[in-house]
Amino acid sequence: MSTRVDVEEIQTTKGEKLLSLVLAVFLLIGGVWVYVKIDDAVRTTSPPDFSYRGTPEEQAAVNELRSAQAQLSRAQVAAANARDNLELKREAYRTALEAHRAEAARLGVAYDNARRRYARTRQEVGEARAEVARAQPAANDAQRHIAQVQSGRFHNRELLAFALRLLWVIANLLFGYWLLARLRRQGSRYYPVGIAFVGYAVVLAFVMAADYLTDYFDPLDLGPLVLSLVGIVLTLLAFVALQRYLAKRIPGRRVRRRECPFCGYPVRDNTHCEGCGRDVLAPCARCDQPRRVGAAHCGACGAA
């Protein structure tokens, strides 16, 4: 005699529920650890490549801009020093003139030289700024192209990590739903283990969705959407399978509860259901004795 019972008929104890929750937590710890290590492994095996420095023409444009900027910086420093020297010479010349000193003429010549030197440095600053402005467009274009190439290589590495993480999450979801369905078909008392694994896989999917929603938008922003669609499809398939399973099991469960196998209305000693009017007793195909519709075996001869 079989002692197997339907999963829905099993009363799960509080201890089993607690162990299922604990199992889901430990699974989540390990799953998130693998999720993080996937990115670390990709970084190790495929580090970011920023070695691209552009074509010779682009390098020349960037170097020309840097040289012009360095020249401008030197010209500005020289102009600042010339201005300070001019102020000192002017004050010395003014003091000598007010005191009617003999060195006033010599200080005047020094002041004139300082003024001409300051004017010359200001002119050099203007020329250096013009040179920077001339070299800026070509250098900007070169730097933009170099940055695009480097970011493209970096993006490829991130895309690889994303794909591996997505495969990890989907594999966990598929295995969780498969395990749940298998334990359900077997009527196993370990059914809560399947529920714990599915719960862990769903939380792991939420972790990935939150991770990429906050970090990536183009083109990896489609990742959470793909994950969501996969999860929705798998859940709907599991729901359909559950409904088919229940459609097969519900009539037998209702018979055991002395209910109509069609509508669930309580059945007494009548041959017809008082709820839907259908036959609830029919002749057995083997012994012709009255047999409850929906019963797994005949009560008279035991035929299936």
Protein Blocks (a to p, Z undefined) as FASTA:
>chain_A
ZZbdcfklpccdfklmmmmmmmmmmmmmmmmmmmmmmmmmmmmmmccdfkbgbjfklmmm
mmmmmmmmmmmmmmmmmmmmmmmmmmmmmmmmmmmmmnopaklmmmmmmmmmmmmmmmmm
mmmmmmmmmmmmmmmmmmmmmmmmmmmmmmmmmmmmmmmmmmmmmmmmmmmmmmmmmmmm
mmmmnopaklmmmmmmmmmmmmmmmmmmmmmmmmpcbfklmmmmmmmmmmmmmmmmmmmm
mmmmmmmmmmmmmmmnopafklopacdfbfbdfklopafbdcdfklopacdehiabdfkl
opZZ
